[in-house]
């Protein structure tokens, strides 16, 4: 540690730390535009010039390392004069359009200009004008406002891993653009909006809809994937106007994916179901909640008593912990054990050994230090963008990432090994064979018929030599018809190489669903219920025809059922075809609840906006339904009381090591599927901005 003086204040710091970081830690303000703590140092804006005793001229604080005994002045005449000169140059070409700029009120240039700018410009020549760029449906550009801080360029290179923006030209004629006319397609591109210190890059859906000082901020959690990114919802007149990241270094750092940023558009979509509806004599009627719940309770009681074996209960794994707990509690109280949330899984062979919970067995910061990671059946960039970002950081730090996939995907980091084969089971068998040979453990009979390729041997050796290895099964593996074999082989590979097996949770509350036992421990799984003669269904937060892996089979099952009760946020013609009751429930912004992320971290959030019309939080609907069915234990006043009942932090684990590798799956099952990140749930499917991107089309991906 060294001691330095900043404005006569003694500060301790690590030698070599940049002066701007030391000042920030000491809460000493230094203006800046190009500097950002998560990006490399550019030192291009020069706004952070400070006086350092002994230096002939002012130095940029962002690029000046501290040394013992250094004396720094940020408010001296020399420092302030340098900062004011830089500000004058920055404002020479900047347009005076603050009243119509979306960044007005939260603009870093505005804030700094109030202290370091003059009220009258000495510049009288013609200002530079730059044409706007079309970057796609998410980001609006006003490039005349650009001050060439290059934050967006560095973000693309260093964080998104795609150099989609760059600089052409020199001096005041330098322009930020895409070289050739094309859209920005990174799944994290919206973070450029947060990084831009001026109004050059703004949110296209948010454009001209509100002023920053009109918005109220509400903390929330991502409702789409298992990372549990922390969000801030900005609300005006009880409408969510935009979503931005809330900083949490242990989870999402300062970033969020575009899926989390723009899905709010669907909260106020025209498809929202606003009133309870029941179908009588083939005609839909809007009714009161009392009538709708009485009708639903009568149907539930009737079918549960008559034939609970043919009664199925499905829920979205994006539902809150409280909603999942109450629905499984209600189902089991009426004698129904056929409950499931694993809608996109088709191979349930391992259920016989016990239902296990997917989990990331490392904290997110720990992922960055894994020396060798093998992704099995995963296009992680599009499945869990923030976890992929952590792996990218690991690779940039000199660690190795390899993949076992049915086809090649465009990863945004270098891969050490790629085993590409439509039969991923064969690829894993070769890896296990290679690892077993290296470890001298070839006692399993099936290994004798397997021949490992040189690439498989090389990957197995790398994994075995790794200080900390991990195997991660992604979405494609989990939808595979031989999912059980992929897990067993991955576990054997992990055991042989002393690595950690991670079956990645993909949805917002998949771990929470297992925590609440929303699984068919003594009942039928989703595939069996859809394939069998199920007479009644309760669906919560899903559209079976779109959220189940085999949508056609799900739609056929719903149409064949005698009674379907949907607790849903959205109305649709398809649902009206097969459903008997439609109960309008809240989205994540309109309810309080808890999500459990991939690492098992519970994160609770509060209601950000009041539900419109007759929309109700699902946990309240289930509470009343439980009381109408005269079930015990449904007398809740607050969602916290429901949360308190889910006391266990334990999730199901199963020992796969002794299971049979050659378990064959049914020929009727579907091939592995990759599902677009913008088709995974009803919210993203109804976001116009996300649907206008290439990622919405799985064939393009």
C-alpha positions as CSV (number, residue, x, y, z in Angstrom):
1,X,0.0,0.0,0.0
2,X,1.1,3.6,-0.7
3,X,0.0,6.9,0.6
4,X,-0.9,9.8,-1.6
5,X,-2.5,13.2,-1.1
6,X,-5.6,14.3,-3.1
7,X,-6.6,17.9,-2.3
8,X,-4.6,17.7,0.9
9,X,-6.5,14.6,2.0
10,X,-4.3,11.6,2.7
11,X,-5.5,8.4,0.9
12,X,-4.1,4.9,1.0
13,X,-4.1,2.9,-2.2
14,X,-2.4,0.0,-3.9
15,X,0.7,1.0,-5.9
16,X,-0.2,1.0,-9.6
17,X,-3.9,1.7,-9.2
18,X,-5.2,4.4,-11.4
19,X,-5.7,7.8,-9.8
20,X,-9.3,8.1,-10.8
21,X,-10.1,4.8,-9.1
22,X,-8.4,5.9,-5.9
23,X,-10.2,9.2,-6.0
24,X,-13.6,7.4,-6.5
25,X,-12.9,5.2,-3.5
26,X,-12.2,8.2,-1.4
27,X,-15.4,9.9,-2.7
28,X,-13.4,12.7,-4.4
29,X,-15.2,13.7,-7.6
30,X,-13.2,13.9,-10.9
31,X,-15.2,14.6,-14.1
32,X,-14.9,12.0,-16.9
33,X,-16.5,10.9,-20.1
34,X,-14.5,8.1,-21.7
35,X,-13.6,6.3,-18.5
36,X,-15.7,3.4,-17.3
37,X,-14.7,1.0,-14.5
38,X,-15.6,-2.1,-16.6
39,X,-13.9,-0.9,-19.8
40,X,-10.2,-0.5,-20.8
41,X,-8.6,2.9,-20.5
42,X,-8.8,5.1,-23.5
43,X,-7.8,8.5,-22.0
44,X,-9.3,10.1,-25.1
45,X,-11.8,12.7,-23.7
46,X,-9.2,14.4,-21.4
47,X,-11.9,15.6,-19.1
48,X,-10.3,14.0,-16.1
49,X,-7.1,16.2,-16.3
50,X,-5.7,16.9,-12.8
51,X,-2.6,18.6,-11.5
52,X,0.1,16.4,-10.1
53,X,2.9,18.1,-8.3
54,X,6.2,17.7,-10.2
55,X,4.5,17.1,-13.6
56,X,5.0,19.9,-16.2
57,X,1.3,19.7,-17.3
58,X,-2.0,18.3,-16.2
59,X,-2.3,14.5,-16.4
60,X,-5.4,12.3,-17.1
61,X,-6.5,10.7,-13.8
62,X,-7.8,7.6,-15.6
63,X,-4.4,6.8,-17.0
64,X,-2.1,7.9,-14.3
65,X,-0.9,5.2,-11.8
66,X,-0.4,6.3,-8.2
67,X,3.0,6.3,-6.6
68,X,4.0,6.7,-3.0
69,X,4.0,10.4,-1.9
70,X,2.2,11.7,-4.9
71,X,0.4,15.0,-4.4
72,X,-2.7,15.6,-6.5
73,X,-4.9,18.6,-7.0
74,X,-8.3,18.3,-8.7
75,X,-9.6,21.8,-7.9
76,X,-6.5,23.9,-8.4
77,X,-6.4,26.7,-11.0
78,X,-4.3,24.6,-13.3
79,X,-6.6,21.6,-13.1
80,X,-9.8,23.5,-13.5
81,X,-8.4,25.5,-16.4
82,X,-7.5,22.3,-18.2
83,X,-10.9,20.8,-17.5
84,X,-12.7,23.9,-18.7
85,X,-10.6,24.0,-21.9
86,X,-11.6,20.4,-22.7
87,X,-15.2,21.1,-22.0
88,X,-15.1,24.1,-24.4
89,X,-13.7,21.9,-27.2
90,X,-16.3,19.2,-26.5
91,X,-19.2,21.7,-26.9
92,X,-17.8,23.3,-30.1
93,X,-19.7,20.8,-32.3
94,X,-22.3,19.6,-29.8
95,X,-25.9,20.6,-30.8
96,X,-27.9,22.7,-28.5
97,X,-30.9,20.4,-28.5
98,X,-31.2,19.4,-24.8
99,X,-34.9,20.2,-24.7
100,X,-35.7,17.5,-27.3
101,X,-32.9,15.0,-26.3
102,X,-34.0,11.8,-24.5
103,X,-30.8,12.0,-22.4
104,X,-31.8,15.4,-21.0
105,X,-31.9,15.3,-17.3
106,X,-29.6,12.4,-16.9
107,X,-26.9,13.5,-19.4
108,X,-23.3,13.4,-18.1
109,X,-22.3,16.1,-20.5
110,X,-25.1,18.4,-19.1
111,X,-24.0,17.7,-15.6
112,X,-20.3,18.4,-16.2
113,X,-21.1,21.5,-18.3
114,X,-22.9,23.0,-15.4
115,X,-19.6,23.2,-13.5
116,X,-17.0,23.4,-16.2
117,X,-18.8,25.1,-19.2
118,X,-19.4,28.7,-20.0
119,X,-22.8,30.2,-20.6
120,X,-21.7,31.8,-24.0
121,X,-19.7,30.0,-26.7
122,X,-16.8,31.7,-28.4
123,X,-17.2,29.5,-31.4
124,X,-19.0,31.1,-34.3
125,X,-18.1,28.8,-37.2
126,X,-20.4,26.2,-38.7
127,X,-21.0,23.2,-36.5
128,X,-20.3,19.7,-37.8
129,X,-23.4,17.5,-38.6
130,X,-23.2,13.7,-38.7
131,X,-25.9,11.5,-40.3
132,X,-27.7,9.0,-38.0
133,X,-27.0,5.3,-38.3
134,X,-29.7,2.6,-38.4
135,X,-28.5,0.1,-35.7
136,X,-31.7,-1.9,-35.7
137,X,-34.9,-2.0,-33.6
138,X,-33.4,-1.4,-30.2
139,X,-31.0,1.6,-30.4
140,X,-31.8,5.0,-31.8
141,X,-28.9,7.2,-32.9
142,X,-28.3,10.9,-33.0
143,X,-24.6,10.9,-34.0
144,X,-24.2,14.7,-34.2
145,X,-24.3,14.5,-30.4
146,X,-21.4,12.0,-30.2
147,X,-18.3,13.2,-28.3
148,X,-16.1,10.3,-29.4
149,X,-15.6,8.8,-26.0
150,X,-15.6,5.3,-27.7
151,X,-17.3,3.6,-24.7
152,X,-19.7,1.9,-27.2
153,X,-16.8,0.7,-29.3
154,X,-14.9,-0.7,-26.4
155,X,-18.0,-2.4,-25.0
156,X,-18.5,-4.2,-28.2
157,X,-14.9,-5.4,-28.3
158,X,-14.3,-6.1,-24.7
159,X,-17.7,-7.2,-23.2
160,X,-20.1,-8.2,-26.0
161,X,-17.2,-9.8,-27.9
162,X,-18.4,-8.4,-31.2
163,X,-16.7,-5.4,-32.8
164,X,-19.9,-4.1,-34.4
165,X,-19.1,-0.4,-33.9
166,X,-15.8,1.3,-34.7
167,X,-14.4,4.7,-35.6
168,X,-13.6,6.0,-39.1
169,X,-11.9,9.3,-39.9
170,X,-9.8,11.6,-37.8
171,X,-10.2,14.7,-35.5
172,X,-13.7,16.3,-35.7
173,X,-14.5,14.2,-38.8
174,X,-14.2,11.0,-36.9
175,X,-17.5,9.0,-36.9
176,X,-18.7,6.1,-34.9
177,X,-20.5,3.6,-37.0
178,X,-20.8,0.0,-38.3
179,X,-18.4,0.5,-41.3
180,X,-21.1,-0.9,-43.6
181,X,-24.8,-0.3,-43.1
182,X,-26.0,-3.1,-40.8
183,X,-27.8,-3.5,-37.4
184,X,-26.1,-4.2,-34.1
185,X,-27.1,-7.8,-33.2
186,X,-25.3,-8.5,-29.9
187,X,-27.7,-10.0,-27.3
188,X,-26.3,-7.4,-24.9
189,X,-26.3,-4.4,-27.2
190,X,-28.7,-2.3,-25.1
191,X,-25.9,-1.7,-22.5
192,X,-24.4,0.8,-25.0
193,X,-27.3,3.0,-24.2
194,X,-26.4,3.1,-20.5
195,X,-22.7,3.6,-21.3
196,X,-23.2,6.5,-23.7
197,X,-22.6,9.7,-21.7
198,X,-24.6,11.9,-24.1
199,X,-27.8,11.4,-26.2
200,X,-26.0,9.8,-29.2
201,X,-27.3,6.3,-28.4
202,X,-30.8,6.1,-26.8
203,X,-33.5,3.5,-26.4
204,X,-35.7,3.3,-29.5
205,X,-38.8,2.0,-27.7
206,X,-38.4,4.6,-25.0
207,X,-37.9,7.5,-27.4
208,X,-40.0,10.6,-26.5
209,X,-42.2,8.7,-24.0
210,X,-41.1,10.3,-20.8
211,X,-38.5,12.5,-19.1
212,X,-36.1,11.1,-16.5
213,X,-37.4,13.3,-13.7
214,X,-40.9,12.0,-14.3
215,X,-39.9,8.4,-13.6
216,X,-40.0,6.5,-10.4
217,X,-37.5,3.7,-9.9
218,X,-38.4,0.2,-8.6
219,X,-36.0,-2.6,-8.0
220,X,-36.8,-6.0,-9.6
221,X,-35.3,-9.2,-10.8
222,X,-35.0,-10.7,-14.3
223,X,-38.1,-12.8,-15.1
224,X,-36.6,-14.7,-18.1
225,X,-33.3,-16.6,-17.3
226,X,-31.7,-18.2,-14.3
227,X,-29.0,-15.6,-13.7
228,X,-31.4,-13.4,-11.8
229,X,-30.1,-10.1,-13.1
230,X,-31.0,-7.2,-10.9
231,X,-33.2,-4.6,-12.7
232,X,-34.5,-1.2,-12.1
233,X,-38.0,-0.5,-13.6
234,X,-38.7,3.1,-14.5
235,X,-42.4,3.9,-14.1
236,X,-44.6,6.8,-15.1
237,X,-48.4,6.9,-14.7
238,X,-48.4,3.3,-13.6
239,X,-46.8,2.1,-16.8
240,X,-43.3,0.7,-17.1
241,X,-41.4,3.0,-19.5
242,X,-38.0,1.3,-19.5
243,X,-35.8,-1.2,-17.8
244,X,-32.1,-0.6,-16.8
245,X,-29.6,-2.6,-14.9
246,X,-29.2,-2.4,-11.1
247,X,-25.6,-3.0,-10.1
248,X,-24.8,-6.3,-8.4
249,X,-21.2,-7.4,-8.8
250,X,-21.9,-10.9,-7.7
251,X,-24.7,-11.5,-10.2
252,X,-24.9,-9.3,-13.3
253,X,-22.2,-6.7,-12.5
254,X,-23.6,-3.6,-14.3
255,X,-25.0,-5.3,-17.4
256,X,-28.3,-6.9,-18.5
257,X,-29.3,-8.7,-21.6
258,X,-31.5,-7.2,-24.3
259,X,-34.2,-9.7,-23.4
260,X,-34.4,-8.3,-19.8
261,X,-34.2,-4.7,-21.1
262,X,-37.0,-4.7,-23.7
263,X,-39.5,-7.4,-22.7
264,X,-41.4,-4.8,-20.6
265,X,-43.1,-3.7,-23.8
266,X,-45.4,-6.7,-23.5
267,X,-46.7,-5.7,-20.0
268,X,-49.0,-3.2,-21.7
269,X,-49.5,-5.3,-24.9
270,X,-53.0,-5.4,-26.6
271,X,-53.1,-9.2,-25.9
272,X,-53.3,-8.7,-22.1
273,X,-56.2,-10.4,-20.5
274,X,-57.9,-7.8,-18.3
275,X,-61.0,-9.6,-17.0
276,X,-62.0,-13.2,-15.9
277,X,-63.8,-15.1,-18.6
278,X,-65.6,-18.4,-18.7
279,X,-66.9,-20.5,-21.6
280,X,-70.6,-21.5,-21.4
281,X,-72.3,-23.4,-24.2
282,X,-69.4,-22.6,-26.5
283,X,-69.6,-18.8,-25.9
284,X,-67.1,-16.7,-23.9
285,X,-68.5,-14.5,-21.2
286,X,-66.8,-11.8,-19.1
287,X,-67.7,-12.4,-15.5
288,X,-66.8,-11.3,-12.0
289,X,-63.9,-12.9,-10.1
290,X,-66.4,-14.5,-7.7
291,X,-68.3,-16.2,-10.5
292,X,-65.1,-17.2,-12.4
293,X,-63.5,-18.7,-9.3
294,X,-66.7,-20.5,-8.3
295,X,-66.9,-21.9,-11.8
296,X,-63.2,-23.0,-11.7
297,X,-63.5,-24.4,-8.2
298,X,-66.5,-26.5,-9.2
299,X,-64.7,-27.9,-12.2
300,X,-61.5,-28.6,-10.2
301,X,-63.4,-30.4,-7.4
302,X,-65.4,-32.4,-10.0
303,X,-62.5,-33.7,-11.9
304,X,-60.2,-34.2,-8.9
305,X,-62.8,-36.4,-7.2
306,X,-63.8,-38.3,-10.3
307,X,-60.3,-39.1,-11.6
308,X,-57.3,-37.4,-10.2
309,X,-55.0,-39.8,-12.1
310,X,-56.1,-38.0,-15.3
311,X,-55.7,-34.4,-14.0
312,X,-52.6,-32.5,-14.9
313,X,-51.2,-29.2,-13.5
314,X,-48.5,-27.2,-15.4
315,X,-46.8,-24.0,-14.4
316,X,-44.2,-21.8,-16.0
317,X,-40.8,-22.1,-14.4
318,X,-40.7,-18.3,-14.6
319,X,-43.5,-18.1,-12.0
320,X,-42.5,-16.8,-8.5
321,X,-41.6,-19.1,-5.6
322,X,-44.8,-18.2,-3.9
323,X,-47.0,-19.0,-6.9
324,X,-45.4,-22.3,-7.5
325,X,-45.6,-23.3,-3.8
326,X,-49.3,-22.4,-3.6
327,X,-50.2,-24.2,-6.9
328,X,-48.5,-27.5,-5.9
329,X,-50.0,-27.2,-2.4
330,X,-53.5,-26.8,-3.9
331,X,-53.0,-29.7,-6.3
332,X,-51.7,-32.1,-3.7
333,X,-54.5,-31.1,-1.3
334,X,-57.1,-32.2,-3.8
335,X,-55.2,-35.5,-4.5
336,X,-53.5,-34.5,-7.8
337,X,-49.8,-35.5,-8.1
338,X,-49.4,-34.9,-11.8
339,X,-47.7,-31.6,-11.6
340,X,-44.7,-30.4,-13.6
341,X,-42.8,-27.4,-14.8
342,X,-40.3,-29.1,-17.1
343,X,-42.2,-28.2,-20.3
344,X,-39.3,-28.4,-22.7
345,X,-37.9,-31.7,-21.5
346,X,-38.8,-34.9,-23.3
347,X,-36.6,-37.6,-21.9
348,X,-37.6,-38.4,-18.3
349,X,-35.8,-41.7,-18.0
350,X,-33.8,-40.5,-14.9
351,X,-37.0,-39.8,-13.0
352,X,-37.0,-43.5,-11.9
353,X,-33.7,-42.8,-10.0
354,X,-35.1,-39.6,-8.5
355,X,-36.0,-36.1,-9.7
356,X,-33.0,-33.9,-9.5
357,X,-32.7,-30.1,-9.7
358,X,-30.5,-28.4,-12.3
359,X,-28.0,-26.0,-10.6
360,X,-24.9,-24.1,-11.3
361,X,-22.4,-25.4,-8.7
362,X,-20.2,-22.3,-8.8
363,X,-20.9,-18.7,-7.9
364,X,-20.9,-16.4,-10.9
365,X,-17.6,-14.7,-10.0
366,X,-16.0,-18.2,-9.6
367,X,-16.9,-19.1,-13.2
368,X,-14.3,-16.5,-14.3
369,X,-11.5,-18.5,-12.7
370,X,-12.5,-22.0,-14.0
371,X,-9.4,-23.2,-15.9
372,X,-11.3,-25.6,-18.2
373,X,-15.0,-25.6,-19.2
374,X,-16.8,-28.0,-21.5
375,X,-20.2,-26.9,-22.8
376,X,-22.4,-29.9,-23.8
377,X,-25.4,-29.1,-26.0
378,X,-25.3,-25.4,-25.5
379,X,-25.3,-22.1,-27.4
380,X,-24.7,-20.3,-24.2
381,X,-24.4,-16.9,-25.8
382,X,-28.1,-17.0,-26.7
383,X,-29.3,-19.1,-23.7
384,X,-27.7,-17.3,-20.7
385,X,-25.9,-14.2,-22.0
386,X,-24.6,-13.1,-18.6
387,X,-23.1,-16.5,-17.8
388,X,-21.6,-16.5,-21.3
389,X,-20.1,-13.1,-20.5
390,X,-18.4,-14.6,-17.4
391,X,-17.0,-17.5,-19.5
392,X,-15.7,-15.0,-22.0
393,X,-13.8,-13.2,-19.2
394,X,-12.4,-16.6,-18.2
395,X,-11.2,-17.3,-21.7
396,X,-9.7,-13.8,-22.0
397,X,-7.8,-14.5,-18.8
398,X,-6.1,-17.5,-20.4
399,X,-8.5,-20.3,-19.4
400,X,-10.0,-22.8,-21.9
401,X,-13.6,-23.3,-23.2
402,X,-14.6,-26.3,-25.3
403,X,-17.9,-27.5,-26.7
404,X,-19.7,-30.7,-27.6
405,X,-22.5,-29.6,-29.9
406,X,-24.7,-31.0,-32.7
407,X,-23.7,-28.1,-34.9
408,X,-21.4,-25.1,-35.0
409,X,-22.5,-21.9,-33.3
410,X,-21.0,-18.4,-33.4
411,X,-19.4,-18.0,-30.0
412,X,-17.9,-14.7,-29.1
413,X,-14.7,-16.2,-27.8
414,X,-12.1,-18.6,-29.0
415,X,-12.8,-22.3,-28.3
416,X,-10.0,-24.7,-27.5
417,X,-11.8,-27.8,-28.8
418,X,-15.0,-28.3,-30.8
419,X,-16.6,-31.7,-31.0
420,X,-19.4,-31.3,-33.6
421,X,-21.6,-34.3,-34.1
422,X,-25.4,-34.6,-34.4
423,X,-25.1,-37.6,-32.1
424,X,-23.8,-35.9,-28.9
425,X,-24.0,-39.2,-27.0
426,X,-21.3,-40.7,-29.2
427,X,-19.1,-37.6,-28.7
428,X,-19.4,-38.0,-24.9
429,X,-18.8,-41.7,-25.1
430,X,-15.5,-41.0,-26.9
431,X,-14.6,-38.4,-24.2
432,X,-15.3,-40.8,-21.4
433,X,-13.3,-43.6,-23.1
434,X,-10.4,-41.2,-23.5
435,X,-10.6,-40.1,-19.9
436,X,-10.9,-43.7,-18.7
437,X,-7.8,-44.7,-20.6
438,X,-5.8,-41.8,-19.2
439,X,-7.0,-42.6,-15.7
440,X,-6.5,-46.3,-16.1
441,X,-10.2,-47.1,-15.2
442,X,-11.5,-49.1,-18.1
443,X,-13.6,-51.6,-16.1
444,X,-16.9,-50.7,-17.7
445,X,-17.9,-53.2,-20.4
446,X,-19.4,-50.7,-22.8
447,X,-16.0,-48.8,-23.1
448,X,-14.5,-51.8,-25.0
449,X,-16.6,-51.0,-28.1
450,X,-15.8,-47.3,-28.1
451,X,-12.9,-45.8,-30.1
452,X,-11.8,-42.3,-29.0
453,X,-10.7,-39.8,-31.7
454,X,-7.5,-37.7,-31.4
455,X,-9.6,-34.6,-30.7
456,X,-11.5,-36.4,-27.9
457,X,-8.3,-37.6,-26.4
458,X,-6.8,-34.1,-26.5
459,X,-9.9,-32.6,-24.8
460,X,-10.0,-35.3,-22.2
461,X,-6.4,-34.7,-21.4
462,X,-6.9,-31.0,-21.1
463,X,-9.8,-31.5,-18.8
464,X,-7.9,-34.0,-16.7
465,X,-4.9,-31.7,-16.3
466,X,-7.1,-28.7,-15.4
467,X,-6.7,-27.2,-12.0
468,X,-10.5,-26.5,-11.9
469,X,-12.7,-28.1,-14.5
470,X,-16.4,-27.9,-15.1
471,X,-18.9,-29.5,-17.5
472,X,-22.1,-27.6,-18.3
473,X,-25.2,-29.0,-20.0
474,X,-27.2,-26.4,-21.8
475,X,-30.6,-26.0,-23.5
476,X,-29.9,-28.2,-26.5
477,X,-28.8,-31.1,-24.3
478,X,-31.8,-30.7,-22.1
479,X,-34.2,-30.9,-25.0
480,X,-32.4,-33.9,-26.5
481,X,-34.2,-37.2,-26.8
482,X,-31.2,-38.9,-25.0
483,X,-30.9,-36.3,-22.3
484,X,-30.5,-39.0,-19.6
485,X,-27.6,-40.6,-21.4
486,X,-25.9,-37.1,-21.8
487,X,-26.2,-36.6,-18.1
488,X,-24.9,-40.0,-17.1
489,X,-21.9,-39.7,-19.5
490,X,-21.2,-36.1,-18.4
491,X,-21.2,-37.3,-14.7
492,X,-18.8,-40.1,-15.5
493,X,-16.5,-37.7,-17.4
494,X,-16.7,-35.3,-14.4
495,X,-15.7,-38.1,-12.0
496,X,-12.8,-39.3,-14.2
497,X,-11.4,-35.8,-14.6
498,X,-12.2,-34.5,-11.1
499,X,-14.5,-31.8,-12.6
500,X,-17.8,-30.4,-11.5
501,X,-21.0,-31.3,-13.4
502,X,-23.5,-28.4,-13.9
503,X,-26.9,-29.0,-15.4
504,X,-27.7,-25.3,-16.2
505,X,-31.1,-24.0,-15.1
506,X,-32.4,-21.9,-17.9
507,X,-35.5,-20.2,-16.7
508,X,-36.0,-17.5,-14.0
509,X,-37.2,-19.8,-11.2
510,X,-36.3,-23.4,-12.3
511,X,-34.3,-23.9,-9.1
512,X,-37.2,-22.5,-7.1
513,X,-39.7,-24.9,-8.8
514,X,-37.6,-27.8,-7.6
515,X,-37.3,-26.1,-4.2
516,X,-41.1,-26.0,-3.9
517,X,-41.4,-29.6,-5.1
518,X,-43.3,-28.6,-8.2
519,X,-42.4,-32.0,-9.7
520,X,-44.3,-35.2,-10.2
521,X,-42.7,-37.1,-7.3
522,X,-45.6,-39.6,-7.3
523,X,-47.3,-38.7,-10.5
524,X,-46.9,-38.4,-14.2
525,X,-44.5,-36.1,-16.0
526,X,-45.4,-33.6,-18.7
527,X,-44.7,-35.9,-21.6
528,X,-46.9,-38.6,-20.2
529,X,-49.7,-36.2,-19.4
530,X,-49.7,-34.7,-23.0
531,X,-49.5,-38.2,-24.6
532,X,-52.1,-39.8,-22.4
533,X,-55.8,-39.3,-22.0
534,X,-55.7,-36.4,-19.5
535,X,-59.2,-35.1,-18.9
536,X,-58.4,-31.8,-17.0
537,X,-55.6,-29.3,-16.9
538,X,-54.6,-26.3,-14.9
539,X,-52.1,-24.1,-16.6
540,X,-50.4,-21.2,-14.9
541,X,-48.4,-18.6,-16.8
542,X,-48.0,-20.7,-19.9
543,X,-49.3,-21.1,-23.5
544,X,-48.9,-24.9,-23.9
545,X,-48.8,-24.7,-27.6
546,X,-45.8,-22.4,-27.5
547,X,-44.1,-23.2,-24.2
548,X,-44.0,-27.0,-24.5
549,X,-41.3,-28.6,-26.6
550,X,-43.8,-30.4,-28.8
551,X,-46.3,-27.7,-29.3
552,X,-48.5,-29.7,-31.6
553,X,-48.8,-32.5,-29.1
554,X,-49.6,-30.0,-26.3
555,X,-52.3,-28.3,-28.4
556,X,-53.8,-31.7,-29.3
557,X,-53.9,-32.6,-25.6
558,X,-55.5,-29.4,-24.6
559,X,-58.2,-29.7,-27.3
560,X,-58.9,-33.3,-26.2
561,X,-59.2,-32.5,-22.6
562,X,-62.7,-32.0,-21.1
563,X,-61.7,-29.1,-18.9
564,X,-58.8,-26.6,-19.1
565,X,-58.3,-23.8,-16.6
566,X,-55.7,-21.1,-17.6
567,X,-54.2,-18.6,-15.2
568,X,-52.7,-16.4,-17.8
569,X,-51.4,-12.9,-18.4
570,X,-52.4,-13.0,-22.1
571,X,-55.4,-13.7,-24.2
572,X,-55.2,-15.5,-27.5
573,X,-57.5,-17.1,-30.1
574,X,-55.8,-20.5,-29.6
575,X,-56.4,-20.5,-25.9
576,X,-60.0,-19.6,-26.4
577,X,-60.4,-22.7,-28.6
578,X,-59.5,-25.2,-25.8
579,X,-59.8,-23.4,-22.5
580,X,-62.9,-23.3,-20.3
581,X,-61.8,-20.6,-17.9
582,X,-59.3,-17.7,-18.4
583,X,-58.1,-16.0,-15.2
584,X,-56.0,-12.8,-15.7
585,X,-52.8,-12.8,-13.6
586,X,-50.0,-10.3,-13.1
587,X,-46.7,-10.2,-14.8
588,X,-43.5,-9.9,-12.8
589,X,-43.8,-6.1,-12.6
590,X,-47.3,-6.3,-11.1
591,X,-46.7,-8.6,-8.2
592,X,-44.4,-9.2,-5.3
593,X,-42.4,-12.5,-5.2
594,X,-39.2,-14.4,-5.2
595,X,-36.9,-15.9,-7.8
596,X,-34.1,-18.4,-7.1
597,X,-31.2,-18.0,-9.5
598,X,-29.0,-20.7,-11.0
599,X,-26.6,-20.6,-8.0
600,X,-29.5,-21.0,-5.5
601,X,-29.6,-17.3,-4.4
602,X,-33.1,-16.2,-3.4
603,X,-34.0,-12.7,-4.5
604,X,-37.3,-11.1,-3.6
605,X,-38.9,-8.1,-5.3
606,X,-41.9,-5.9,-4.8
607,X,-44.7,-4.7,-7.0
608,X,-43.6,-1.9,-9.4
609,X,-47.0,-1.0,-10.9
610,X,-50.6,-1.7,-10.0
611,X,-52.3,-4.4,-12.2
612,X,-54.8,-2.8,-14.6
613,X,-58.6,-3.5,-14.4
614,X,-59.3,-6.9,-12.9
615,X,-55.8,-8.4,-13.2
616,X,-54.7,-10.1,-9.9
617,X,-51.4,-11.6,-8.7
618,X,-51.5,-15.3,-9.2
619,X,-50.7,-16.1,-5.5
620,X,-53.8,-14.2,-4.5
621,X,-55.9,-16.1,-7.0
622,X,-54.6,-19.4,-5.7
623,X,-55.2,-18.3,-2.1
624,X,-58.8,-17.6,-2.8
625,X,-59.2,-20.7,-4.9
626,X,-57.8,-22.8,-2.0
627,X,-60.4,-21.2,0.4
628,X,-63.2,-21.8,-2.1
629,X,-62.2,-25.5,-2.3
630,X,-62.3,-25.5,1.6
631,X,-58.7,-26.5,1.8
632,X,-56.6,-25.9,5.0
633,X,-53.6,-23.6,5.1
634,X,-54.6,-21.0,2.6
635,X,-55.3,-18.1,5.0
636,X,-52.5,-15.8,3.8
637,X,-52.5,-12.0,4.1
638,X,-49.1,-11.3,2.5
639,X,-46.8,-13.1,0.0
640,X,-44.1,-13.1,2.7
641,X,-46.2,-15.6,4.6
642,X,-46.1,-17.9,1.6
643,X,-42.4,-17.4,1.2
644,X,-41.9,-18.4,4.9
645,X,-43.4,-21.8,4.2
646,X,-40.8,-22.6,1.6
647,X,-38.2,-22.9,4.3
648,X,-35.9,-25.5,2.7
649,X,-32.8,-24.3,0.8
650,X,-32.2,-27.9,-0.3
651,X,-32.8,-29.0,-3.9
652,X,-32.9,-32.6,-5.2
653,X,-29.7,-34.4,-6.1
654,X,-29.3,-37.8,-7.7
655,X,-26.2,-40.0,-7.9
656,X,-25.8,-40.8,-11.6
657,X,-22.6,-42.7,-11.4
658,X,-24.1,-46.1,-11.1
659,X,-26.8,-45.7,-13.8
660,X,-26.8,-47.6,-17.1
661,X,-25.2,-45.6,-20.0
662,X,-27.0,-47.6,-22.7
663,X,-30.6,-46.7,-21.7
664,X,-32.4,-46.3,-25.0
665,X,-35.0,-43.6,-25.6
666,X,-38.2,-43.8,-27.5
667,X,-38.0,-43.4,-31.2
668,X,-41.1,-41.2,-31.1
669,X,-39.2,-38.4,-29.3
670,X,-38.1,-35.3,-31.1
671,X,-34.5,-34.4,-32.0
672,X,-32.7,-31.8,-29.9
673,X,-33.9,-28.3,-30.5
674,X,-32.5,-24.8,-30.1
675,X,-35.1,-22.4,-29.0
676,X,-34.7,-18.7,-29.8
677,X,-34.0,-16.5,-26.8
678,X,-36.9,-14.3,-27.9
679,X,-39.4,-17.1,-28.1
680,X,-38.9,-18.6,-24.6
681,X,-41.9,-17.1,-22.9
682,X,-45.1,-15.0,-23.5
683,X,-43.4,-11.7,-22.4
684,X,-40.6,-11.8,-25.0
685,X,-42.8,-13.2,-27.7
686,X,-44.9,-10.0,-27.4
687,X,-42.1,-7.5,-27.4
688,X,-42.3,-5.8,-30.8
689,X,-38.7,-4.5,-30.6
690,X,-37.2,-7.9,-29.7
691,X,-39.3,-9.6,-32.4
692,X,-37.8,-7.3,-35.0
693,X,-34.3,-8.5,-34.3
694,X,-32.6,-11.4,-36.1
695,X,-32.4,-13.4,-32.8
696,X,-36.2,-13.8,-32.9
697,X,-35.9,-16.2,-35.8
698,X,-34.2,-19.5,-34.8
699,X,-33.5,-20.3,-38.4
700,X,-31.4,-17.1,-38.7
701,X,-29.5,-18.0,-35.5
